[in-house]
Amino acid sequence: MNENYILPQKSDLVQINVKEINKELPDLKNISESKAITIGNWIMNWIDEDLKSGKVQINNLLPTKAEFAYMFGVSIGTIQNALRYIEDLGYVESKQCIGTLIKDRNKNDCSLRKLTSKREIAICCIKKFIKDNRYKVGQQMPSSRNIADKIGYSVNTTRLALEFLSTVNIIEHKFKNASESGWVMKSVDFEIEDSNTDENETLVKKIENDLKNYITKNLKTGDKVPAHAQLSEKLKVSIKTIHDALKALIEEGILLARRGRYGTTVIKMPSDNTFNVKKETSIFAPAQETAFYYYEKTQNYIKRMIAENYEIGMRLPSIMELSKEMDLSPNTVRKAFQNLAKEGYLTFSRGRYGGTFVIDIPETDAQSFKWLAVNPKYAEVYKN
């Protein structure tokens, strides 16, 4: 486990006040690239100018994404993509729960544990895709969604990778505003970096390996894994990264996640190539299935409520109102609404007179799941 990374304290860092930025904002209505790329280029130019003038310093925290979003009049998601873009170019360095810092591009060392991003690997994959399919200059490429399916990455990651290739003149977009399609080859004179090297391993993959080492050295089968926050502090990464890495180990059969006080436990050591689930562990349903049972119970409650109290065309109480009435989280009620809409019982509308409306009356014979924590396959075994 690498302990050479530091976890800076936000209280020790100076954050730039968005009101002190005097650079003229870009015209986002007349651009030939996506808003994220235009904003990213503007931020890079601003950083260069203010570093030279001394208005900002290396390791200063940028304004928050919300402040940038308000300043540019765009969504926080667009700002997120812009910051990812300039982070790949080495201008900034981000850390969850802390913020985005201006990076010293004259140094190669990284004070934060931030390894190769998915976008960088996606860039390599797209380059290989271009070479393998022997695209020629001027030839149109498939849509970003189609390429995403081919290389195995999300559409958003693929789009960011394509936009990066556009900035280095490998491809260009033939439309005024970048969209999912319209990418055309501009140059085939490029090299493909080796995306299989240890340095190009994503951060989540690195943390997976670190967790395996931690389990091997400190735990045994049946032991409970420390909480996400503890692992986050120990490995100097975000809780989200820990969550993703643990999820991968669960899928490998190394860990078992259970809801509530049971937590996540080791069911086999990383070096063990066999997988033999014991009854005392497999009696518990996976957390994802348990959540499904809970949503099912909520849905059946709402079905009964509709059947007994509502007619077609009537509007249901809001998610927040039902959340308080049923003593559930708004997200649980929202998920139940969405599932009932898919089943054809509800519809949603926006605006002043919008809301959630009944379009069919459900049958009330369906029984909700009785086992919310125990796997039904093993319930009968332990019944007596």
DASULBEL-V633855 format. One record per run of one state. SS is the DSSP state (helix for helix, strand for strand, loop for the rest). FROM is the first residue (numbers start at 1). LEN is the number of residues. If there is no record, write none. Layout:
# DASULBEL-V633855
ss=(SS & SS)
from=(FROM & FROM)
len=(LEN & LEN)
This chain:
# DASULBEL-V633855
ss=(loop & helix & loop & strand & loop & helix & loop & helix & loop & strand & loop & helix & loop & helix & loop & strand & loop & strand & loop & strand & loop & helix & loop & strand & loop & helix & loop & helix & loop & strand & loop & strand & loop & helix & loop & strand & helix & loop & strand & loop & helix & loop & helix & loop & strand & loop & helix & loop & strand & loop & helix & loop & strand & loop & helix & loop & strand & loop & helix & loop & helix & loop & strand & loop & strand & loop & strand & loop & helix & loop)
from=(1 & 10 & 13 & 15 & 16 & 18 & 21 & 35 & 54 & 61 & 62 & 65 & 73 & 76 & 89 & 92 & 96 & 99 & 103 & 116 & 117 & 118 & 133 & 140 & 141 & 144 & 152 & 155 & 168 & 171 & 174 & 183 & 186 & 198 & 201 & 202 & 203 & 219 & 224 & 225 & 228 & 236 & 239 & 252 & 255 & 258 & 260 & 263 & 264 & 267 & 279 & 283 & 284 & 285 & 287 & 310 & 315 & 316 & 319 & 327 & 330 & 343 & 346 & 350 & 355 & 359 & 374 & 375 & 376 & 380)
len=(9 & 3 & 2 & 1 & 2 & 3 & 14 & 19 & 7 & 1 & 3 & 8 & 3 & 13 & 3 & 4 & 3 & 4 & 13 & 1 & 1 & 15 & 7 & 1 & 3 & 8 & 3 & 13 & 3 & 3 & 9 & 3 & 12 & 3 & 1 & 1 & 16 & 5 & 1 & 3 & 8 & 3 & 13 & 3 & 3 & 2 & 3 & 1 & 3 & 12 & 4 & 1 & 1 & 2 & 23 & 5 & 1 & 3 & 8 & 3 & 13 & 3 & 4 & 5 & 4 & 15 & 1 & 1 & 4 & 5)
